[in-house]
């Protein structure tokens, strides 16, 4: 009681002593000029831009790491040892070639204004693409947006390499991939993400379909997965398939590659928020939850149908979950991300094991089963689970089915259909054109020798080839 009495007596005295300090503080606030406020806002804006730019640049590096060395190792370990360098070479070539094509015309046809289906010539040779922000991202330089998108353009055709591994001759691979990038990837990128694109929910205009694809479910995974299936069918089966043994030569390499893909995917999905804010955090966690859920659901399915859970199944399931959540990452909660992964892992397992066996096609590394089927599953589920509490795409309006907008599922289905049709037609036409000029499939003898020696004159493990040490 004595302490409370002392406090009551001292409080008025302390208040009187603090009056001059409070008055001085009020005077200081009153003397802040509009110019000073503007300067402070400018500093805060500059700090935000610097942080966002750093995050997106780091994300671009993570996405590039997914191709090299992530995809190198993941795919390289899954093929036979005599073909490991051919897989490495195909992916490495695409890193260099797509980068040059992106600068010359790729970025312009994907992201400059044009028709609803393809961009124009405004950004040829990156003319006008500088250090100021663009309409695509308000807090990062246009150049940062440009090279972030380049990393997606690199990995998309590289994903296809797993389907036709061990039998697609390099001299045919080169013109085919240049053509595929031009007539399949660039129109899809423009339609989904480009200014005025037909499937762009943000910049598409009044007569478009508002499809949601946060980081490339349609543009990257469905396009590469469906095109890979078409190529696998057109090329035909590998010599001896399916009676001969085609076991992975190094699951250790593939495991390291899968780990790099998982880490790199945070740049792929969370980087697509284009800022280091809450949306990136939501996409980051949803991505991780989906990969985890899919790895578990694939293992459970494998345990049920095959009697044993395998390491190959675990890493395949994780990649399937990463694929499935890619279109949804910035629109769904982490709990929904987990559900997408659980569903995606099981569906992709059935596609890789049951559907592939039933139809008899030789998709060497299950690109269609994981990326094609996983991408389709994820694109549709985006329309189901997207919520305005995560990303208010339509302002105060509902986004996905559980949010009260069943029409979004229809929009997602339209985007899937357009992607599938363009991929099938473009891939088929290109294959017949290229194959009419240069033989695409390796002969039985060439397959027996291995594409490392046949195409590149070197070996990954056994010393010098014609052009090696």
N, C-alpha and C positions, 0 to 999 in steps of 0.2 A: 504493500500500500504506500509506503514511503517513497518508493521509486516512481510510482504513478503520479503522486503529488508533486514531486520534484520536476517531472516532465511537463506537467500542466503549467507550472510556474515559469519554466524556462522557455516553453514554446513561443509565447508572445514576444519575449525579449529577442529570441533568435530570428523571429520574423521581421522585427524592426531592424535588426542588424543587416538582414539580407535585402531589404528594400532597395538600397542603392545599387546592389548588384543586379537585381531584376530589372530595375529601370534602365541601367546601362545596356543590358542585353536587349531590351525592347528597342532602345534607340539604335543599337547596331543593326537589328533586323530591319528597322524602318529606313535605314540608310542604304540598304542593298538596292542597287540600281537594276533596271531591266537589262542593261548591258552585261552586268555581272551574272545575272540569272541565265542569260543566253550563253555566256561563256561556260558556265558550269554545265548546262545541258549539252553543249558541244563536247565537253570533255567526257561526260558520261556516254554520249553517243559514240565517240571515238573509241572509248574503252570497250563498249559492246561490240563494235565492228571488229576490233582487234581480236577479241575473244572468239567471236563467231568465225572469223577468218581462220584463226589458228585451229579451231575444231574441225572445220570442213577440210582444210589442207591435210590435217592428220588423218581424217577419215578417208580422203583420197588415197593416201599412202597405204592405209589398211586394205582398201579395196584392191589396189595393185598387188599387195602382198597375197591376196587370195589367188591371183593367177600365178605369180612367181614369188615364193616357191610353193604356195599352197596347192594349187591344182596340178603343178608339175609332179609333186610327190604323191598326192592322192591318186591321180590317174596312173602315174608311172609305176607305183607299187602294185597296182591291180592287173597290169598286163604281164605277159611273159618277158623274161629278162632280155630277150633278143629284140624287143620292141620298145624298151624303156626310153631310149634317146629319141625315137621318132615322136613319141608323145611330148617329150620335153621340147623338141624342135618345133612342133606344130604350135604349141602355146607360146613359145618364145618369139616365133615369127609373127604371130598375131599381135603381140605387144608392140613390136616395131612398126609393122605395116599399118595397123589400124591407127596408130598415133599420127603417122604421116598423112594418111587419108583424112583423118579428123581435121587436121589443120587446113588441108587443101579445100575440101568441100563437105566433109561429114558434118561438122558442127553447124554449118550454114543450113544444110538441107534438113537437119533435125530441129534446129531451134530458132532460125530466123522466120519472120512472118511470111506466109505463103498461102497455100490452099489449106483446107481442113485435113488434107492427107499427106502433104509433103511441104517442107519449108522452101524458102527462096534462096536467092544468091547474095543477100545482104552481107553475110559474114564470111564469104569466100576468103581463104588465106587469113582468117581471123581479122579481117578488116573491121575496125570499129569495136573490137573486143578488147577493152582496156581495164584499167584499175578502178574505175568507178562502178558502183552497183548497177545491176540491170533490173528489168522488170521481173526476173525470175527469183531474185533474192535481194532484199533491201539492205542487208548489212554485210554482204561480202562482195569483193570485186567481181566484175563480170568474168575475168580470167579464171578466178577460183571456181566459179560455177562451171566454166567451160572444161577445165581439166578434171574436175570431179566427175562430170558426165562422161568424159573420155574413158575413165576407168571402167565404167559399165559397158561401154562400147567394146572394150578390149576383152572382158571376161565372157561376154555373151557368146560369141562364136567359139571361144576356147572351150566352153562347156560341151559343145557338140563333139569335140574330139574323142570323147570316151565311147561314143556309140559306134563309130567306124574304125576304132583302134585296130591296128595290126593288118589293115587291108586297103587303106586309101593312100594311093601313091602321092608323094609330095608334089610332083609336077602338076598333078590335077588339083590337089588340095589348094594350092596358091590362087589360081584364077577363080576357083569356086568360092573361096572365102571372101575374096575381094568383091565378087558379084553379090554374094549373100548379104554382106554388110551394106551394100549400096541399095539393093532393091527390097530387102526384107527389114533389116534393123532400122535404117534411117526413117522410113515411113512410119513404122510403129512408134519409134521414139518421138516423132513429131506429133502423131495422133494422140498419144497418151500424155506427154509432158510439154509439147511445144506450144508456143503462143498461137491460139486459134485452132489447136488440134481437135479433131472430131471427138476424141474420147477424153478430153481434158476437162475435169470437173472444176478447175480453178480459172483457166484462161481460154476456155473453149468457145465462148460466145453463146448465143441464144439457140442455135439449131444443132447443138452437139448432144452427145450422150454423156451424162455425168458419171463416168466410170472412175473408180478409186483404185489407184495403184501407187502406193507410197514409195516403193523402192524397186519395182521391176518385176512383179509377178507375171504380167503379160509381156512386157517389152523384153525381159531377159529370159525368164525361165520357161514360159510356155512356148515362145518363139524358138528357143534353142532346143527344147525337149521334143517338140513336134517335128521340127526340121531334122533332128537327129534320127528320129524313127523313120522318116521318109528316106533318108540317106542309107540307113542300115538295110532297109528293104530293097532299095534300088541297087545297092552294091552287092547284095546277096551275102550268104553266110561265109564265115571263115572256113578255110580248109580243115575238114575234120569235125566241124561243129554239127551237132552237139555231142557226138560220141567220144571225141578225144578230150584229153584233160586240158582245161584252160584256167587252172587255178592261179591266183595272184602270186607273183614271184616274191613279193615282200610286203606283208601286211604291216611291218614296222614302218616302212616309208609311207604307206597309206595312212596309218594312224597319225603320224606327224603331220601329214598334209591335212587330214581332217581337223586336227587341233588348230592349225593355222587358219583354215577356213572358218571355223567357229569364232575365233578371235577377230579375224578380218571382217566378219559379217556385221560386227557392231559398227564399223565404218560404213558398210553397205546400207544398213537400215537406219541406225541412229544418226548417221551423217546426213541422211536424206531429210532430216528436220531443218538443215541448213542454218542452224544456230545452236549455241550451247545453252539451251534453255530446257524448260520442263518437257517439251515435246520430245526432245532427244532422249531424256531420261525415260519417258514412257516407252518409246520405241526400243531403247536399249534393253529394258527389263522384259518386255514382251518377247523380244527376239530370244533372249536367254531361256525364258520359260518354255517357249515352243520347241527349241532344240532339245531341252531336257525331257519334255513330255514325249516327243517323237522317238527319242532314243529308247525310252522305257517301253513305249507301246510296240515298237518294232521288236524289241527283245522278247516281250511277252508273246507276241504273235509267233515269233520264230520258235520259242520254247514249246508253244502249243502244237504247231504244225510240223516242226522238225525234231523236236525232242531235246534240243540243246540250244542255248543262247550263244551266239558267236560274237567275236570282236568285230568282224566285218559287218555283222548286223547292227551292232551298236553305233559304229561310225556312219553307216548308211542311214540309219534312223535319224541321227543328229542332223545330217545334211538335209534329209527330207523335211525335218521340222523347220530348219532355217529357210528352206525354199518356201514352204507353205505360209509362213508368217510374213514373208517379204512384202506382199502387196498390202498387208493389214497392219504392219508394225506401228505406224503413226496414227492409227484410227481406233485401236482396241486397247482394252485394259490388260494388264499382265495376266489376270485370271483367264480372260478370253484367249490370250496368247497361248496359255497352257492347253486349253481345250483344242485350239487349232493344231497344236503340235501332237496331241494325243490322237486326234482324228487323222491328221496328215501322215503320221508314222505308220499307222495301221493300213490306210488306203494304199500308200506307196509300197508297203511290203506285199500286199496282194497283187499289185501291178507288176512288181519285179519277179515274183515267184509264180503266181498263178496265171496271170494274164499272158505273160511272156511265154510260159510253157504251153499254154493253150493255143496261142497263135503261131508259135514257132519262129518268130523273127530273131535275128542275132544282133541285139543291142548289147555290144560287148561289155560295157560298164554300167548298164542300166540308166542311161541318161534320160530316156523317155519316162521310165518308171519313177524316177526321183524328181526330175525337173519338169517334165511335161505334166505328169499326173499330179505331182505336188503343187505345181504352179496353178493348175486348173482348180484343184481343191482349195488352195489358199485364196484365189481370186473370188470364188463363189462365197467362201466363208467370210471374206471381208464384207460382203454385202449383208451378211447375217449379223456379225458381231460389232461392226463399226458404231461408235457412240459419239454424240456431240460433246459429252463431258471430257473426252480425250482430244477431239479435234472438231471444232464447230465449222464443218465444211459449208453447211447451209445456214449459217447464222443461228437463229433460235429454232430452226427446223430439225426434225429427227434425221439421223444419218443412215443407220442400218436397220435391219429387220427387228432386232430386239429393242431398238430405239423407237420403233413405230413407223418405219419407212420400208415396206416390203418391195417397193419399186426399185430399190437399190440392187436387190438380187438380180432383177431383170437386166438392169444396166450392166452389172458385172458379167452376166451371161452373154450379152451382146459383145462386150469387149473380148471375151474368151473366143467367141465364134469368129470375129473378125481376125484375131490373131492366128487362129488355127488355119483359116482359109488362106490368108496371105502367106503363111509359112509353108503350107503344102504346095500351093501353086508356084511360089517363088523358088522353092527348093527343087521341085520336080523339073521345072523349066531349065534352071541353071545346070542341073546334073546332066541332062541330055545334051545341052549345048557344049558343056565342057568335055563330056565323054566322047562327043563326036569329033573333037579336035585332038584330044590326048586321052589315052586309056586311063580310066580312073582306078580300077581295081587291080591290085597286085595279083600276079599269076600264082598258081599253086606252088611253083618252085620258089618264087620270091617270098611267099609267105613262110615257106619252110626255112629259108635262110634267115628271114627276119628283116624288117624294114630299116633297122639301124644300119646294117651293112649295105642293103640294096639301095636305099635312098641317100644315105649320108656317109657311107664308107668308114664307119667307126662303130665301136662297141662300148656299151656302158660299163662292162665289167671285165672283159677278157683281153685287154691289151690293144694293140694297134690294129686298126682296119686299114683300108686303102688310104684314108686321109687322116689317120690318128697317130698318136705317139705310142 
